[in-house]
């Protein structure tokens, strides 16, 4: 009875005799064995991909930390870079001004010598190698006009333009601004 029970438990749909010798039997056995290999290889690939994910996550975290560190370093150098570029620009302007035979000091002294007595200068700016911006205050329009005439009579400017004039409401003085082009200096 035990032998009969064992036969009932095993159901085999493939015929045992002569099946392996037939063409369809050989093809079916080859397909079954090939699919086993494909399933095993696929499982290995999936496991490698799953395990490599942890390694890639660790690399991603390390790279993110490195990027944050590099950004912090770059941020810390931005102020230095701004100061450095500003210093370079000022040195470039200084070198342009000192290349001329007549220095900025001589030009400023010449401008000051043409000032009327009641007129005061706020600033003298050299915007490029042959442009000067003069800002000042004066109690009257006549003094501003006299200053402009004096500057035009000077031998150092080609053209003088009044670029701005307004009344200071607190003091009642006139604020003025001249733009002047320096003459080319001949040696």
C-alpha positions in Angstrom: 0.0 0.0 0.0 2.9 2.3 0.6 4.1 1.7 -2.9 0.7 2.7 -4.3 0.6 5.9 -2.3 4.0 6.9 -3.5 2.9 6.4 -7.1 -0.1 8.6 -6.6 2.0 11.4 -5.1 4.3 11.6 -8.1 2.6 13.0 -11.2 4.9 13.2 -14.3 3.4 14.6 -17.4 6.4 13.8 -19.5 6.6 10.3 -20.7 9.6 8.5 -19.3 10.3 6.1 -22.2 11.9 7.4 -25.3 11.1 11.1 -24.6 14.7 12.1 -24.2 15.5 10.4 -27.5 13.0 12.4 -29.5 13.7 15.9 -31.0 10.9 17.6 -29.1 12.1 15.9 -25.9 15.6 17.1 -26.3 14.5 20.7 -27.2 12.2 20.8 -24.1 15.0 19.5 -21.8 17.4 22.0 -23.3 14.9 24.9 -22.8 14.3 23.8 -19.2 18.0 23.6 -18.3 18.7 26.9 -20.2 15.9 28.7 -18.3 17.4 27.5 -15.0 20.7 29.0 -15.9 19.0 32.3 -17.0 17.1 32.5 -13.8 20.3 31.9 -11.7 22.3 34.5 -13.7 19.4 37.0 -13.3 19.3 36.4 -9.6 23.0 36.9 -9.3 22.7 40.2 -11.3 19.9 41.4 -9.1 21.9 40.6 -6.0 24.9 42.4 -7.3 22.8 45.4 -8.2 21.2 45.4 -4.7 24.5 45.1 -3.0 26.2 47.8 -5.2 23.4 50.2 -4.2 24.8 50.4 -0.7 28.3 51.1 -2.1 26.9 53.8 -4.5 24.8 55.4 -1.7 28.0 55.7 0.4 29.8 57.2 -2.5 26.9 59.6 -3.1 27.0 60.7 0.5 30.8 61.2 0.4 30.5 63.3 -2.8 27.7 65.4 -1.4 29.9 66.1 1.7 32.9 67.0 -0.5 30.8 69.3 -2.6 29.5 71.1 0.6 33.1 71.5 1.8 34.2 72.8 -1.5 31.3 75.3 -1.6 32.2 76.4 1.9 35.8 77.0 0.8 34.7 78.9 -2.3 32.3 81.0 -0.2 35.1 81.8 2.2 37.3 83.1 -0.6 34.7 85.3 -2.3 35.4 88.3 -0.1 39.2 87.9 -0.6 38.6 87.7 -4.4 36.5 90.9 -4.4 39.2 92.7 -2.4 41.9 91.4 -4.7 40.0 92.4 -7.9 39.3 95.8 -6.4 43.0 96.2 -5.5 44.0 95.1 -9.1 41.6 97.7 -10.6 42.9 100.5 -8.4 46.5 99.5 -9.3 45.6 99.5 -12.9 44.1 103.0 -12.6 47.2 104.1 -10.6 49.5 102.8 -13.3 47.6 104.6 -16.0 47.7 107.8 -14.1 51.4 107.5 -13.3 52.3 106.8 -16.9 51.5 110.4 -17.8 54.3 112.9 -17.5 51.9 115.2 -15.5 50.8 113.4 -12.4 47.4 113.5 -10.8 48.8 115.6 -8.0 49.9 118.3 -10.5 46.5 118.3 -12.2 44.7 118.5 -8.8 47.0 121.4 -7.7 46.3 123.2 -11.0 42.5 122.7 -10.6 42.7 124.0 -7.0 44.6 127.1 -8.1 41.7 128.1 -10.4 39.1 128.0 -7.6 37.3 131.2 -6.6 37.6 132.1 -2.9 34.1 131.2 -1.9 34.0 127.8 -3.8 35.0 124.5 -2.2 35.8 121.2 -3.8 34.3 117.9 -2.6 36.3 115.6 -4.9 38.5 115.3 -7.9 38.1 111.9 -9.7 40.2 110.5 -12.5 37.8 108.2 -14.4 40.2 107.2 -17.2 43.6 108.3 -18.5 42.2 111.6 -19.9 39.0 112.3 -18.0 38.5 114.2 -14.8 35.3 114.7 -12.7 35.3 117.7 -10.4 32.6 118.0 -7.7 32.2 121.0 -5.4 30.0 123.5 -3.6 29.6 127.2 -4.0 27.3 129.9 -2.5 26.5 131.5 -5.9 26.1 130.8 -9.6 28.6 133.5 -10.4 31.4 131.6 -8.5 30.5 128.3 -10.4 30.6 130.3 -13.7 33.9 131.9 -12.8 35.4 128.5 -11.9 34.3 127.1 -15.3 35.8 130.1 -17.1 39.1 129.7 -15.1 39.3 126.0 -16.0 38.7 126.7 -19.7 41.5 129.2 -19.7 43.8 126.6 -18.2 46.1 124.9 -20.7 45.5 121.4 -19.4 41.9 120.8 -20.5 40.4 120.3 -24.0 36.8 120.5 -23.0 34.9 121.3 -19.8 31.2 120.3 -19.4 28.9 121.2 -16.5 27.3 117.8 -15.9 25.2 118.7 -12.9 24.1 121.5 -10.7 21.5 121.6 -7.8 20.8 123.4 -4.6 21.5 121.8 -1.3 18.3 122.3 0.7 20.0 122.1 4.1 22.8 124.6 3.5 21.5 126.6 0.5 24.8 126.1 -1.4 24.9 125.1 -5.0 26.4 121.6 -5.7 28.1 121.4 -9.0 29.8 118.7 -11.1 32.2 119.3 -14.0 33.5 116.7 -16.5 36.8 117.7 -18.2 38.9 116.1 -20.8 42.7 116.4 -20.4 44.8 117.5 -23.3 47.3 115.1 -24.7 50.7 115.9 -23.2 53.4 116.3 -25.9 56.9 115.5 -25.0 
